[in-house]
């Protein structure tokens, strides 16, 4: 269901946001942290969507809505 999908997506978003990714730079082995976030669009199948293509289109629309709202969030 949509509520469960949003909960899972939010857990994934939070896990990615909390990742500590280090990059080695130069030959001195210095490490710089890289902060990564993710925007996720969620949709669930319903008779109104009628097809997988419509389901994916709705999820894609929700993804772009998440990005336009400031990124790093889940939109359904």
Phi and psi restraints in degrees (value plus and minus 20) as a CYANA .aco file:
   2 UNK   PHI     -84.3   -44.3
   2 UNK   PSI     -59.0   -19.0
   3 UNK   PHI     -82.9   -42.9
   3 UNK   PSI     -64.8   -24.8
   4 UNK   PHI     -85.4   -45.4
   4 UNK   PSI     -61.4   -21.4
   5 UNK   PHI     -82.2   -42.2
   5 UNK   PSI     -61.5   -21.5
   6 UNK   PHI     -85.9   -45.9
   6 UNK   PSI     -58.6   -18.6
   7 UNK   PHI     -83.9   -43.9
   7 UNK   PSI     -64.5   -24.5
   8 UNK   PHI     -83.9   -43.9
   8 UNK   PSI     -64.6   -24.6
   9 UNK   PHI     -80.9   -40.9
   9 UNK   PSI     -61.0   -21.0
  10 UNK   PHI     -85.3   -45.3
  10 UNK   PSI     -59.6   -19.6
  11 UNK   PHI     -82.2   -42.2
  11 UNK   PSI     -61.6   -21.6
  12 UNK   PHI     -84.2   -44.2
  12 UNK   PSI     -65.0   -25.0
  13 UNK   PHI     -78.8   -38.8
  13 UNK   PSI     -65.7   -25.7
  14 UNK   PHI     -85.6   -45.6
  14 UNK   PSI     -60.1   -20.1
  15 UNK   PHI     -83.0   -43.0
  15 UNK   PSI     -61.8   -21.8
  16 UNK   PHI     -86.9   -46.9
  16 UNK   PSI     -61.9   -21.9
  17 UNK   PHI     -81.7   -41.7
  17 UNK   PSI     -51.8   -11.8
  18 UNK   PHI    -108.2   -68.2
  18 UNK   PSI     -23.5    16.5
  19 UNK   PHI     -81.0   -41.0
  19 UNK   PSI     120.3   160.3
  20 UNK   PHI    -129.1   -89.1
  20 UNK   PSI      78.1   118.1
  21 UNK   PHI    -125.7   -85.7
  21 UNK   PSI     102.6   142.6
  22 UNK   PHI    -129.3   -89.3
  22 UNK   PSI     123.8   163.8
  23 UNK   PHI    -140.1  -100.1
  23 UNK   PSI     114.3   154.3
  24 UNK   PHI    -103.0   -63.0
  24 UNK   PSI     116.5   156.5
  25 UNK   PHI    -149.2  -109.2
  25 UNK   PSI     128.5   168.5
  26 UNK   PHI      39.3    79.3
  26 UNK   PSI    -195.1  -155.1
  27 UNK   PHI    -111.4   -71.4
  27 UNK   PSI     -22.1    17.9
  28 UNK   PHI    -107.0   -67.0
  28 UNK   PSI     -14.6    25.4
  29 UNK   PHI      40.6    80.6
  29 UNK   PSI       6.4    46.4
  30 UNK   PHI     -89.5   -49.5
  30 UNK   PSI     126.5   166.5
  31 UNK   PHI    -139.5   -99.5
  31 UNK   PSI     113.2   153.2
  32 UNK   PHI    -134.8   -94.8
  32 UNK   PSI     117.0   157.0
  33 UNK   PHI     -95.8   -55.8
  33 UNK   PSI     126.0   166.0
  34 UNK   PHI    -138.1   -98.1
  34 UNK   PSI     102.0   142.0
  35 UNK   PHI    -116.8   -76.8
  35 UNK   PSI     102.7   142.7
  36 UNK   PHI    -139.9   -99.9
  36 UNK   PSI     116.8   156.8
  37 UNK   PHI    -150.4  -110.4
  37 UNK   PSI     150.2   190.2
  38 UNK   PHI    -163.5  -123.5
  38 UNK   PSI     124.0   164.0
  39 UNK   PHI    -127.9   -87.9
  39 UNK   PSI     119.4   159.4
  40 UNK   PHI    -151.5  -111.5
  40 UNK   PSI     109.6   149.6
  41 UNK   PHI    -122.0   -82.0
  41 UNK   PSI     109.1   149.1
  42 UNK   PHI    -138.2   -98.2
  42 UNK   PSI     121.1   161.1
  43 UNK   PHI    -165.6  -125.6
  43 UNK   PSI     136.0   176.0
  44 UNK   PHI    -148.9  -108.9
  44 UNK   PSI     132.3   172.3
  45 UNK   PHI     -91.1   -51.1
  45 UNK   PSI     117.2   157.2
  46 UNK   PHI    -166.1  -126.1
  46 UNK   PSI     140.0   180.0
  47 UNK   PHI     -77.2   -37.2
  47 UNK   PSI     -49.1    -9.1
  48 UNK   PHI     -87.1   -47.1
  48 UNK   PSI     -50.1   -10.1
  49 UNK   PHI     -96.1   -56.1
  49 UNK   PSI     -53.7   -13.7
  50 UNK   PHI      48.2    88.2
  50 UNK   PSI     -37.0     3.0
  51 UNK   PHI    -176.4  -136.4
  51 UNK   PSI     141.3   181.3
  52 UNK   PHI     -82.1   -42.1
  52 UNK   PSI     -58.7   -18.7
  53 UNK   PHI     -79.1   -39.1
  53 UNK   PSI     -63.6   -23.6
  54 UNK   PHI     -86.2   -46.2
  54 UNK   PSI     -57.7   -17.7
  55 UNK   PHI     -81.3   -41.3
  55 UNK   PSI     -67.7   -27.7
  56 UNK   PHI     -86.8   -46.8
  56 UNK   PSI     -57.6   -17.6
  57 UNK   PHI     -82.0   -42.0
  57 UNK   PSI     -62.4   -22.4
  58 UNK   PHI     -85.1   -45.1
  58 UNK   PSI     -62.1   -22.1
  59 UNK   PHI     -82.9   -42.9
  59 UNK   PSI     -60.0   -20.0
  60 UNK   PHI     -84.8   -44.8
  60 UNK   PSI     -62.2   -22.2
  61 UNK   PHI     -81.0   -41.0
  61 UNK   PSI     -60.5   -20.5
  62 UNK   PHI     -87.5   -47.5
  62 UNK   PSI     -55.3   -15.3
  63 UNK   PHI     -81.1   -41.1
  63 UNK   PSI     -68.3   -28.3
  64 UNK   PHI     -86.0   -46.0
  64 UNK   PSI     -51.0   -11.0
  65 UNK   PHI     -86.8   -46.8
  65 UNK   PSI     -60.4   -20.4
  66 UNK   PHI     -81.7   -41.7
  66 UNK   PSI     -63.0   -23.0
  67 UNK   PHI     -84.7   -44.7
  67 UNK   PSI     -60.6   -20.6
  68 UNK   PHI     -92.1   -52.1
  68 UNK   PSI     -40.4    -0.4
  69 UNK   PHI    -105.8   -65.8
  69 UNK   PSI     -19.3    20.7
  70 UNK   PHI     101.1   141.1
  70 UNK   PSI     -14.7    25.3
  71 UNK   PHI      47.8    87.8
  71 UNK   PSI     157.9   197.9
  72 UNK   PHI      33.4    73.4
  72 UNK   PSI      31.4    71.4
  73 UNK   PHI    -176.4  -136.4
  73 UNK   PSI     148.3   188.3
  74 UNK   PHI    -130.1   -90.1
  74 UNK   PSI     111.5   151.5
  75 UNK   PHI    -147.6  -107.6
  75 UNK   PSI     114.8   154.8
